[in-house]
Amino acid sequence: MRRMGSTRRTRHRGRTGRRLAAGVACAAALAALTALPAQAQPQHRAPHWELKDSGTPEVRFRGLSAVSRTTAWVSGTQGTVLRTTDAGATWRNVSPPGAGELQFRDIEAFDARRAVVLAIGEGEASRVYRTDDGGATWTESFRNTDARAFYDCLSFFDREHGLAMSDPVDGKFRILSTSDGGRSWKVLPNDGMPAALEGEAGFAASGQCLVASGPKDVWLATGGAARARVLHSSDRGLTWTAIDTSIPAGDPAKGVFALAFRDRAHGLAVGGDYRPDQASPQAGAVTRDGGRTWRPAATPPPAYRSGVAWLPHSRTAALAVGPTGTDLTTDGGRTWRTVDTGSYDTVDCTPDLGCWAAGEKGRVARLES
């Protein structure tokens, strides 16, 4: 989206009782901590964000792809891509050569060696790169040649099939598709895409304005128009339906900024107004029917939030992040509580109980207990 200085792919959920218990325990500990007054909080540390020194205080990371508790990729300004394989103790700068003028707002990693990264911007600033050797080398697999297009986010259904989305061109959102893991891309026909509202666009704020769940379902978040909407496709982007949400819009700075789905039915939306001097009431919404309807959170996040992720192996717990803090829900998005006041733009969790967050001034953190 041009107005901002701005899927997680759905992860296969493990089945073991040990992981389930650990995920529930983590959520319960966070919930218990927020329920206590400061003077009554226990002396031992509850789950919390632990900052990992990325060595890049000049970079803002809005792209994040968590592979495991030990491996994660981040991408951001100045054409920067970093990777860790030792839980954040050290970071390797694996930025594509010659990309210093680009802004990498989304990254999708399949493992420690293979990843796809999206640069945003008008015209040729929108590009996609892929690596198969941990970032030692990159191949530019797409460069936008249409001055009207502006790509915001990308998401993968599996290791081969993925989509990227652009703000509307000729009155409709443009969808780019790959079936070979991001090595090549093609623009999908827009016959099945509903017309965009006047001023409607996506927010390239966290890499979560386009998210997939399962082999064919994908959702697209919008803002900037009179209404904030979520578009849904069940056929990998060929046809779409658009549904209004309760998150306020009506301004280029307002709308739905991030989505998270733990399965085809249960999803969360967060957003608000990204301007720091503006309030963001009703900044959260929830769906239980795959996005056919959205209900406002009874107690929404207290401020603008740009990223959201379900906690692993929990049916009810999730984290939302933004420049003013992190919020936790333990009831599937109905109510949210602030658990941290640090600044983060994006968040991602993995099946082995790894949750990571990233944001401004090179900030990268992992959830620790």
N, C-alpha and C positions, 0 to 999 in steps of 0.2 A: 504494500500500500504506500503510495507516494507521500502520504501525510505524516508519516512517522519517521523520526530519526531512527524504525524497526525494520510426527505423530508418533506422535510416537507410533511406531509400529506396535501392533498388539503382540504381546509376548505370550508364548505358550506357558500356561500356568501349571506348576508342578502339582503332584497329587499327594505327596507324603505328609503324614501327620506332623512330623517334626517341623517342616517348613510352615505348615498351617499354624501350628501353635506359636512359632516364633513371630509370624506376621501379626497374629492377634495380640500377642504379648506386647509387641512394639507399639501398636495402636493404643492398647489399653494404658500403657505407661505414659504415653503422650497425653492422653485424655485425663488421666489422673493428675498429671503435673499441672495442666491448665486449670483444673478445678480447685487447686489449693491456693490459699493466699500466700504471698511471698514468704512470710515468716514461718509458715507451716510446711514449706517444701522440704523434702528429705535431703539429707546431706549427700547421698550418692547421686550420681548424675543420671538423669533420665535420657532417653534418646534425644539427640541434639545434632545440629549441623556442626561439623568440624571442618574448618577451612583447610584447604590444601594449597600450598604455595605454587601457583602456576608460573611465576616469574615473569608475568606479562601485565603489570599494573596499568598499562596504557590501552589495553584491549577490553572491549565489552563483548562478552560471550552470550549470544542469544540462541546459538545452536548447541545442542547437547544430545549425545546418544550413549546411553549407559549399556554396556554389554554384560557386565557382571560386577560383583563387589570390587574386583581388582582392575577391571578394564573399562575405560570410558574415553570418548572423544568429545572435544568441544570445538566450536568454530565461531568466529566473530569478525570484528572490524580489522582493518589493515590486512585483509586476506589471510587471517591467522587460523590455522588448524593445529590443535595439540592432541596428543594421545598419551595416556598412562596405562601401564600394565602392572603396576605395583601399588594399587589402591591410592594413587595420588601422591606417593612419596616423591616421585620424579615425573616430569613431563617432557616429552619429546616434541619439539617443534617440527611438524611434518607438513607445513604449509606448501601449497602448490607454487612452484617457481613463477615469478612474474605476476603474482596475484595481489600485490600490495595495495592496489587501489580498490579492490573488491571488498564487499561486505558479505561474509558467509553467515546467513541467518538460519540455515537448517542443515543438519547432518544426520544421516541414517547409516549406522554401522551394523554389519552382519556378524562380525567377530573382530578379533584384534588386528586382522590384516586387511579386511575388505570393508570399504565405506564409500558412500556417495555424498557429496556436499553441494549445496545450492548457494550461489551468489545471487543477490537480489538487485533490482534497479531497472531503470528504463532502458529499452533497447538492448544493446549488446552487453550491458552490465549484468543482465540476467544470464547466468551460465550454470552448467552442471559439470562436475568433475568426478571421476571414479579412480580409486586406488585398489590394487590387489596385493600390495606388498607393505602394508602398514604405513603408507604415506611416503615411502622412499621415492616412488614415482607416481605421477597422476596423468590421466588421460582426460582431456576436455571432450565430453561426449555430447554436449549441447551448448549452442550459443544462440540466443534469441536475436533474430534479425528484423523483428517487427517493432517499430518504435512505439506502437500503441500498447504493447504487452509489458507487463511488470510482474515477474514471478515472485511469489511470497513463501510458499511452503512445499514440501514434498513428503510422501509417505509410501511405505511398502506393505503389500499384503504378505509377501514371502520374499525369499532371496532373489527372485527373478522378476516379479510383477510389482510395479509401482506407478504412482502418479505424481505429477507436480501441477500446481494451480497458479494461474495468472489472474490479476484483476481483469474486469470485463473488457473485452474487445468486441466491437460491433454489438454492444448491448448485452453480452453474455460472458460469464466467466469462461476462461479458456483452460482446457485440461490437456496436459502433456502425459503420454503413456510410454512405459517401457515394459518389455517382456523378456529382457536379457540382463536383468540386474543393474540397469542404468548405463549400459554400454552404448545404447542407442535409444532415441526418443522420437515419437511422432505426435503431432497435434490430433486429438480426437475430434470427430465431427460434433458440432454444437446443436444438432437437431433436438437432442433430448435434454438440453439445458434450459431451464426457465429463464425468462428475461430478468436482468438485473434491475434493481431499483435505482432511481436517480441518486448518484453519489455513492453507491454501494461498492465496497471493495473488501479485501482481506487485510489483516494486520500481520506483517512480518516481524512479530515481536518475540516469538519463542519457538518457532518451528512446529507449533501445534494448532495452526489454523486449518490443517488438513490431516485427518487421522483415519487409520484403517483398523478394522477388526475382522478377523477371519479371512476367508479366501476371496470375498467379493464386496464386502460392505465398506463404505467410506463416507466420511462427513466433512463438510466444508463450513467454516465459520465466517460470518460477515459483520460488517459495521459500516459506519459512515453515512448511512441513509436514514430515512424516517423510522425504519424498524431494523432491529438486529435479528438476523435470521441464521438458521442452520440448514444447509442443503444436504440431502442424503442420496446416495446411489447404492443399489444392491447388485449392480452388474459391472463393477470396476470402472465406473465413470462414464458409461454410455448414456444412461438416463438418470435424471435427478428430480427430486421433489424438494420444495422450499417451505420451511415452517418458521413462523415468527417465534421469537423467544421473549421472555420477560425482562431481559437485560436491556436497559435504556440505550437508545441510539439518538438519532436526530442531530448529530454533529460529526464532522470528520474525525474527531478524536475519540468517539464513543462506539461501543458495540461489544461483540463477542470476540475475545482475543485468543482463547485456547479451549480445546476440547480434550476429553479423555473418555474412552469406552473400555470397560473391563470385559465386555462381551457384546454381542449384537444388540442387546436390549438396554443395558444400563450405562448411561453416560452422564458426564458432568460438563458444564459450560461455565467459564469465568471470564470476566472482562471488566468493563466500566469505562472510565475516562482517564486516559493516560497522562493528562496534564496534571502536574503535582499540586496545583492550586485549586483543583476542582474535586468536589466530592463524587463518590461512586456508589450511590445507593443501588440495591438490587444487583450486586455484582456477581451473583451466582445463580445457576439454574440446574435442574436435574430432569432427566428423562428415564423412564422405565419401559418404554416401548420403541426403542430404536430411533428416537428422534421424531416420532409422529406427533408427540406433544411434549412441551417443556413447562415445568412448574418452577416458580421462583423459590429460592431457598428461604426457609422461615427465618433463619438468622444467617444472612449472607456474609461473605468476607467483608471486613470493615472498610476496605479501600480497593483501588484498582489492582487486579491480579492478571498477570500475563501468562502464567503457566500452571498446569494442573496435572497430577498423576495419581492413579490408584496405588495404594500400598500393596505389595505382593501378597498373594494368598489371603486377602481379606475381601469380603463382599461388601463392606461398609466403610472402610477407612481410605482416606485420600489426603493429599497435600496440595495446597495452592500457594503459589509464590508471586511476589511482585516487588517493586522497589522499596516498599515500606514494611515488608515482613512475610512470614510464612504462616498459613492457617491450616488447621487440621479439622477434618470431619470424621466422625466415627459412626455416623448414621446415614451414610450414602449420599451426602450432600445436602441434607435438610438443614443442618446447623453447622457453623464453622467457628473455631476458636483460634485466636492468634497464639502461636507457640514460639515465635522467634521474630525479631525485629530487623534482622539483617536484610540487605538488598540482594534479590535474585530475580532473574528474568525467566528462567526455565527450569524444569524439574523432570526427572525420569527415573524409573525404578525397574529393577530386574527380578527374575524369578528366584535368584539365590539371595534375596533380601537385601540387595544393594539399591540404595536411593541416592541420587546425585542431584546437585543444583548448581547453576552457573549464572553469572551476571556481570555487572559493571566492574571496572577497575581490576580485571583479571580474576574476579572472585569465582572459585570453584570449591564446592564442599561436598562431603559425603555424610549421610546420616549414621551416627555412631550411638551405641548404647553403653 
